[in-house]
Amino acid sequence: MNRTDRLYALVEELRAVAPRPRSARWLADRFEVSVRTIERDIGALQESGTPIYAEAGRTGGYCLDKAHTMPPVNLTSGEAVAMALALKHLEGTPFRAEGRSALRKLVAAMRREEADAAQDLAACVHLLGGGPIPPMPHVLGIRRVLRIRYVDREGKATRREVEPLGYVGKPAHWYLVAWCRLRREIRAFRTDRITSFTVTAEVPPLRRLRPEDLDIPYGDVEQLSLAG
């Protein structure tokens, strides 16, 4: 068991028996590590804000304040990314640091597979320029081939199959960056000009979005982070 899994399991063990304590020795035997390792783990959990306290005495040990804890957080990857984007609206406010801290705690409490998927999705989201972020488009986060009806700036409509690669958000618009099978190249589609789309069952081949594919001449591009 690696340390991340052990920290999660420690909290679950203490939650299951709360408000009764578990001694460091009992926990060390349970997780097959040293008492010193358990003490370090408990210290790390306390520093992260987990309400664990030590109860003295012969029958004492570590207790979890069950009234101030949550069950495992079952956020989806899309929900985690949505929260990270929502926190962008806190930039310049007194609550910016608190918002970042809350997001880190939630991501740490997610199931491993969902947290990994959220990190992968966040790496596909890029923000351009300052200012507020517009509402997220429905296509954000879809990892399948899309059939879209797209209207260009001249009002001409085309139907295309595209392979989503990433997303760029500006204060006014979102863009879907995708491999366009019609044009056989990477193109950026303004999402408010996608008048309809269908999600196919086809998983596209792996394509890497290179830094030069996001070389936008209107400002610096920032990758979304789940670390706040």
C-alpha positions in Angstrom: 0.0 0.0 0.0 1.5 3.4 -1.0 1.3 6.4 1.3 -1.6 8.1 -0.4 -3.8 4.9 -0.1 -2.6 4.5 3.5 -3.6 8.1 4.4 -7.1 7.5 3.0 -7.4 4.1 4.7 -6.3 5.7 8.0 -9.1 8.2 7.9 -11.6 5.6 7.0 -10.4 3.4 9.9 -10.8 6.2 12.4 -14.1 7.2 10.9 -15.5 3.7 11.3 -14.8 3.5 15.0 -15.3 7.2 15.9 -15.5 8.5 18.6 -13.5 5.6 20.0 -9.7 5.9 19.6 -7.1 3.7 17.9 -3.6 3.6 19.3 -0.6 4.2 17.1 0.6 0.7 17.8 -2.7 -0.8 16.7 -2.7 1.3 13.5 0.9 0.3 12.9 0.1 -3.4 13.1 -3.0 -2.9 11.0 -1.1 -1.2 8.1 2.1 -3.1 8.6 4.3 0.0 9.1 6.2 1.4 12.1 4.7 3.5 14.8 6.8 6.4 13.7 5.3 6.1 10.2 1.8 6.3 11.6 2.7 9.3 13.7 4.1 11.0 10.6 0.9 10.1 8.6 -1.3 11.4 11.4 0.7 14.6 11.5 0.3 15.1 7.7 -3.5 14.5 8.0 -3.8 17.0 10.8 -1.8 19.6 8.8 -4.2 19.2 5.9 -7.1 20.0 8.2 -8.4 16.5 9.0 -9.9 16.7 12.5 -7.9 14.0 14.2 -6.9 14.5 17.9 -4.9 12.5 20.4 -6.6 11.1 23.5 -4.3 10.4 26.4 -4.4 7.5 28.8 -4.0 3.7 28.8 -6.9 3.3 26.4 -6.2 6.4 24.5 -5.0 6.9 20.9 -6.1 8.8 17.9 -9.7 9.9 17.4 -11.5 11.4 14.5 -14.1 14.0 15.1 -16.9 12.3 13.1 -19.2 15.3 13.3 -16.7 17.3 11.2 -15.9 14.9 8.5 -17.4 13.9 5.2 -17.8 10.5 3.5 -15.6 9.9 0.5 -16.0 12.6 -2.1 -17.4 11.1 -5.3 -16.7 14.1 -7.6 -16.4 13.2 -11.3 -13.5 14.5 -13.3 -15.7 17.0 -15.0 -17.1 18.3 -11.7 -13.5 18.8 -10.4 -12.5 20.8 -13.5 -15.8 22.8 -13.2 -14.8 23.8 -9.7 -11.3 24.8 -10.8 -12.8 27.0 -13.5 -15.3 28.5 -11.0 -12.5 29.4 -8.7 -11.1 31.7 -11.4 -13.9 34.1 -10.5 -12.3 34.5 -7.1 -9.1 36.0 -8.5 -8.5 39.3 -6.9 -10.9 38.6 -4.0 -10.0 38.0 -0.3 -11.2 34.4 -0.7 -8.8 33.3 -3.4 -6.4 31.3 -1.1 -9.4 29.7 0.7 -10.8 28.6 -2.6 -7.6 27.0 -3.7 -7.2 25.2 -0.4 -10.8 23.8 -0.6 -10.1 22.5 -4.1 -6.9 20.8 -3.1 -8.7 19.0 -0.2 -11.5 17.9 -2.5 -9.2 16.5 -5.1 -7.2 14.7 -2.4 -10.4 13.1 -1.2 -11.5 11.9 -4.7 -11.2 8.3 -5.8 -7.8 7.7 -7.3 -9.1 7.0 -10.8 -11.4 10.0 -10.9 -8.6 12.3 -9.5 -6.3 11.0 -12.3 -8.9 11.6 -14.9 -9.5 15.1 -13.5 -5.8 15.9 -13.8 -5.8 14.7 -17.4 -8.8 16.8 -18.3 -7.5 19.9 -16.6 -4.3 19.5 -18.6 -6.5 19.9 -21.8 -8.0 23.2 -20.6 -6.2 26.4 -21.3 -7.1 30.0 -20.4 -6.2 33.0 -22.5 -6.0 36.5 -20.9 -7.5 37.8 -17.7 -11.0 38.6 -16.8 -14.0 36.4 -16.1 -14.4 33.0 -17.6 -17.6 32.5 -19.8 -20.0 29.6 -19.1 -18.5 26.2 -19.9 -19.6 24.7 -23.2 -21.3 21.3 -23.2 -18.6 19.8 -25.3 -15.9 20.3 -22.7 -14.5 17.1 -21.4 -15.8 14.8 -24.1 -13.2 12.3 -25.2 -15.0 10.8 -28.2 -15.2 11.7 -31.8 -17.8 14.4 -32.3 -20.0 15.1 -35.3 -20.6 18.8 -35.3 -22.5 21.4 -37.4 -20.4 24.5 -37.4 -21.1 28.0 -38.7 -18.1 30.1 -39.6 -17.8 33.9 -39.3 -19.3 34.3 -42.7 -22.3 32.3 -41.7 -21.5 29.2 -43.8 -22.5 26.0 -42.2 -20.5 22.7 -42.5 -20.8 19.3 -41.0 -17.5 17.8 -39.6 -16.1 14.9 -37.6 -13.6 16.2 -35.1 -11.3 14.6 -32.5 -11.2 16.8 -29.4 -7.7 17.7 -28.2 -8.1 20.7 -25.8 -10.1 23.7 -24.9 -9.2 27.4 -24.8 -11.3 29.8 -22.7 -11.2 33.6 -23.4 -13.2 36.2 -21.4 -15.7 36.2 -24.3 -15.7 32.8 -25.8 -14.6 29.1 -25.5 -12.8 27.3 -28.3 -12.6 23.6 -29.0 -9.2 22.7 -30.3 -9.6 19.5 -32.3 -8.3 17.5 -35.2 -10.7 18.2 -38.1 -11.1 15.2 -40.3 -12.5 17.4 -43.1 -9.5 19.8 -43.2 -7.0 17.1 -42.0 -5.4 19.5 -39.6 -5.8 20.9 -36.1 -8.5 23.6 -36.0 -10.0 25.8 -33.3 -13.8 25.9 -33.3 -15.6 28.7 -31.4 -18.1 26.7 -29.3 -21.0 29.2 -29.6 -20.8 28.5 -33.4 -21.3 24.8 -32.9 -25.0 24.7 -33.5 -25.4 21.0 -32.8 -23.2 18.0 -32.0 -23.4 14.2 -31.7 -21.1 12.2 -29.5 -20.1 9.0 -31.3 -18.9 5.8 -29.7 -15.5 6.1 -31.5 -12.5 6.8 -29.3 -10.1 8.8 -31.3 -6.4 7.8 -31.7 -4.0 9.5 -29.3 -2.8 12.8 -30.6 -0.6 15.2 -28.6 -1.5 18.9 -28.5 1.9 20.6 -28.9 2.7 24.0 -27.4 3.0 25.5 -30.9 -0.6 24.4 -31.6 -1.6 26.9 -28.8 0.6 29.7 -30.1 -2.2 32.2 -30.0 -1.0 35.8 -30.9 -3.4 37.5 -28.5 -1.9 36.8 -25.1 -0.4 34.2 -22.8 -2.1 30.9 -22.5 -2.4 29.4 -19.0 -3.1 25.8 -18.3 -5.8 25.1 -15.8 -4.5 23.6 -12.5 -6.3 21.6 -9.9 -3.8 22.7 -7.4 -5.6 26.0 -7.2 
